[in-house]
Amino acid sequence: MAITHVVFDLDGLLVDTEKIYTVVTQSILDRYGKKFEWSVKSKLMGLPPLESTTVLIESLDLPMTPQEYLAEAQSKLEERFVEADLMAGAAELIQHLHSRNVPMAVATSSKRREYDLKVTKHQELFKLMSHVVCSDDPLVEKGKPAPDIYLAAAKRFSPPPKSPSNVMVLEDAFSGVQAAKAAGMVCVMVPDERLDPARTKLADKVIKSLKELDLTEFGLPT
């Protein structure tokens, strides 16, 4: 079935915020003599803030609550989010799809305030999106890997897609792929090269960069 609508994840797919999270997290962990290694980081990617922080604290046995961690990390993160650069191929893909009148949206585990900060340098590009659904949206009861956020994104298109199978989701995180597939959508994954290949198998297609996406494979205009 041909794809008619496209929904993008944000962090690590369109904007390069993962390194910002790494720097800020490590700055807090230094106080406890802990290292933010890939084995832990890979578990957090794509999860909503409270869930990812809970996993971090449990994985590294930190002497603080998720709420305490978030209170300390948030201001440091927000200072750096405004510096976020685009991932390779993001601008070209968004501009191309817009020029071909393909409806697009963003579905992100970020809260709305965080989203606004992360796209500070790229506002004109993100205006090409039909809409944005964030984790604090009323329609999102459960975060990724639940399908809520992608179902909400599809519902907001006007007109909406005829079927979830007409929607292509682009994701970099395993929890996001789980969410997209639970929503009944086609999912293309652009994982970090360090990710365990076993955590990419659920995706319908795996590519190394947005630049590699073959639109014709999904019935989208070139």
C-alpha positions as CSV (number, residue, x, y, z in Angstrom):
1,M,0.0,0.0,0.0
2,A,1.4,3.4,-1.0
3,I,2.6,5.9,1.7
4,T,0.6,9.1,1.7
5,H,1.7,10.7,5.0
6,V,5.1,10.9,6.8
7,V,5.7,11.3,10.5
8,F,9.2,12.1,11.9
9,D,10.7,11.5,15.3
10,L,12.8,14.4,16.4
11,D,15.8,13.7,18.7
12,G,18.6,11.9,17.0
13,L,16.7,11.8,13.7
14,L,16.1,15.4,12.6
15,V,18.0,17.3,15.3
16,D,21.3,16.2,16.8
17,T,20.4,16.5,20.5
18,E,21.7,13.1,21.6
19,K,25.2,14.5,22.2
20,I,23.7,17.3,24.3
21,Y,22.0,14.7,26.5
22,T,25.3,12.9,26.8
23,V,27.3,15.9,27.9
24,V,24.7,17.0,30.5
25,T,24.2,13.5,31.8
26,Q,27.9,12.9,32.2
27,S,28.3,16.2,34.0
28,I,25.9,14.9,36.7
29,L,27.3,11.4,36.8
30,D,30.8,12.7,37.4
31,R,29.8,13.7,40.9
32,Y,29.1,10.0,41.6
33,G,32.1,8.6,39.8
34,K,29.8,7.0,37.1
35,K,30.2,6.8,33.3
36,F,27.4,7.3,30.8
37,E,28.3,4.3,28.6
38,W,26.5,3.2,25.5
39,S,25.1,0.1,27.2
40,V,23.0,2.4,29.4
41,K,22.4,5.2,26.9
42,S,20.9,2.8,24.3
43,K,18.2,1.9,26.8
44,L,17.1,5.5,27.2
45,M,16.8,6.6,23.6
46,G,13.3,7.5,22.6
47,L,11.7,7.2,26.0
48,P,9.8,10.1,27.7
49,P,11.9,12.0,30.2
50,L,10.6,10.5,33.4
51,E,10.8,6.9,32.1
52,S,14.3,7.4,30.7
53,T,15.5,9.0,33.9
54,T,14.1,6.1,36.0
55,V,16.0,3.6,33.8
56,L,19.2,5.7,34.2
57,I,19.0,5.9,37.9
58,E,18.2,2.2,38.3
59,S,20.9,1.1,35.8
60,L,23.7,3.1,37.6
61,D,22.3,2.9,41.1
62,L,22.3,6.7,41.6
63,P,21.4,8.0,45.1
64,M,18.6,10.4,43.8
65,T,15.0,10.2,42.6
66,P,14.0,10.8,39.0
67,Q,12.4,14.1,40.0
68,E,15.7,15.3,41.6
69,Y,17.7,14.3,38.6
70,L,15.3,16.0,36.2
71,A,15.3,19.2,38.3
72,E,19.1,19.4,38.0
73,A,19.4,18.4,34.4
74,Q,16.6,20.4,32.9
75,S,18.1,23.9,33.2
76,K,21.4,22.6,31.8
77,L,19.7,20.9,28.9
78,E,17.6,23.9,28.0
79,E,20.7,26.1,27.8
80,R,22.1,23.8,25.2
81,F,19.0,22.8,23.2
82,V,19.0,26.1,21.4
83,E,22.4,25.1,19.9
84,A,21.1,21.8,18.3
85,D,22.1,21.2,14.7
86,L,20.2,19.3,12.1
87,M,21.1,15.6,11.3
88,A,22.5,14.9,7.9
89,G,19.9,14.8,5.1
90,A,17.1,16.2,7.3
91,A,16.6,19.6,5.6
92,E,16.8,18.1,2.1
93,L,14.2,15.4,2.8
94,I,11.7,17.7,4.5
95,Q,12.1,20.4,1.8
96,H,11.7,17.7,-0.9
97,L,8.5,16.2,0.6
98,H,7.0,19.6,1.1
99,S,7.7,20.5,-2.5
100,R,5.8,17.4,-3.6
101,N,2.9,18.2,-1.2
102,V,3.4,15.2,1.0
103,P,1.8,15.9,4.4
104,M,4.4,15.7,7.3
105,A,4.3,15.9,11.1
106,V,6.6,15.5,14.0
107,A,5.9,13.1,16.9
108,T,8.4,13.6,19.8
109,S,8.8,12.4,23.3
110,S,9.9,16.0,24.1
111,K,7.6,18.3,25.9
112,R,6.4,21.3,23.8
113,R,8.7,23.8,25.5
114,E,11.7,21.5,24.9
115,Y,10.6,21.0,21.2
116,D,10.5,24.8,20.7
117,L,14.0,25.2,22.1
118,K,15.4,22.3,20.0
119,V,14.2,23.8,16.7
120,T,15.3,27.4,17.6
121,K,17.9,27.5,14.8
122,H,15.6,25.8,12.3
123,Q,12.2,27.4,12.7
124,E,11.5,28.0,9.0
125,L,12.2,24.3,8.2
126,F,9.9,23.0,10.8
127,K,7.1,25.4,9.7
128,L,6.8,23.0,6.7
129,M,5.3,20.4,9.1
130,S,1.5,20.1,9.2
131,H,1.7,19.8,13.0
132,V,3.7,18.6,15.9
133,V,2.7,16.2,18.6
134,C,4.7,16.3,21.9
135,S,4.6,14.0,24.9
136,D,2.5,16.5,26.9
137,D,-0.2,16.6,24.3
138,P,-3.6,15.7,25.8
139,L,-4.0,12.8,23.2
140,V,-0.8,11.1,24.4
141,E,-1.7,9.1,27.5
142,K,1.3,6.8,27.3
143,G,4.7,7.6,25.8
144,K,6.7,5.5,23.4
145,P,6.8,2.5,23.0
146,A,3.0,2.8,23.3
147,P,1.4,3.8,20.0
148,D,-0.4,6.9,21.3
149,I,1.8,9.6,19.9
150,Y,1.8,8.2,16.4
151,L,-1.9,7.6,16.4
152,A,-2.4,11.2,17.6
153,A,-0.1,12.5,14.8
154,A,-2.1,10.6,12.2
155,K,-5.4,11.8,13.6
156,R,-4.4,15.5,13.3
157,F,-3.7,15.4,9.6
158,S,-6.5,17.1,7.5
159,P,-7.6,15.0,5.8
160,P,-6.2,12.0,7.9
161,P,-4.7,9.0,6.2
162,K,-7.1,6.3,5.0
163,S,-5.3,3.7,7.1
164,P,-2.3,3.7,9.5
165,S,-0.6,1.5,6.9
166,N,-0.5,4.6,4.7
167,V,1.8,6.4,7.2
168,M,5.6,6.1,7.2
169,V,7.3,6.8,10.4
170,L,11.0,7.7,10.5
171,E,12.7,6.7,13.8
172,D,16.2,6.3,15.3
173,A,15.2,4.6,18.6
174,F,14.0,1.0,19.3
175,S,11.1,2.3,21.5
176,G,10.0,4.6,18.7
177,V,10.0,1.7,16.2
178,Q,7.9,-0.3,18.7
179,A,5.4,2.6,18.9
180,A,5.1,3.0,15.2
181,K,4.6,-0.7,14.6
182,A,2.1,-0.9,17.4
183,A,0.2,1.9,15.6
184,G,0.1,-0.2,12.5
185,M,2.4,2.0,10.5
186,V,5.4,1.5,8.2
187,C,8.6,2.3,10.0
188,V,12.0,3.2,8.6
189,M,14.8,3.2,11.2
190,V,18.0,5.3,11.1
191,P,19.7,3.8,14.1
192,D,22.9,4.8,15.8
193,E,25.7,2.7,14.3
194,R,26.4,1.3,17.8
195,L,22.9,-0.1,18.3
196,D,22.6,-3.8,18.7
197,P,21.4,-5.1,15.3
198,A,18.8,-7.2,17.1
199,R,17.0,-4.0,18.1
200,T,16.6,-3.0,14.5
201,K,14.8,-6.1,13.2
202,L,11.3,-4.8,14.0
203,A,11.7,-1.9,11.5
204,D,10.4,-2.4,7.9
205,K,13.6,-0.8,6.6
206,V,16.9,0.2,8.1
207,I,19.2,2.8,6.6
208,K,22.4,4.5,7.8
209,S,21.3,8.1,7.1
210,L,18.2,10.0,5.9
211,K,20.2,10.6,2.7
212,E,19.8,6.9,1.9
213,L,16.0,6.9,2.0
214,D,14.7,5.6,-1.3
215,L,11.3,7.3,-1.7
216,T,10.2,5.3,-4.7
217,E,10.3,2.1,-2.5
218,F,7.4,3.5,-0.6
219,G,5.5,5.1,-3.5
220,L,6.5,8.6,-2.6
221,P,7.4,11.2,-5.3
222,T,11.0,11.8,-6.2
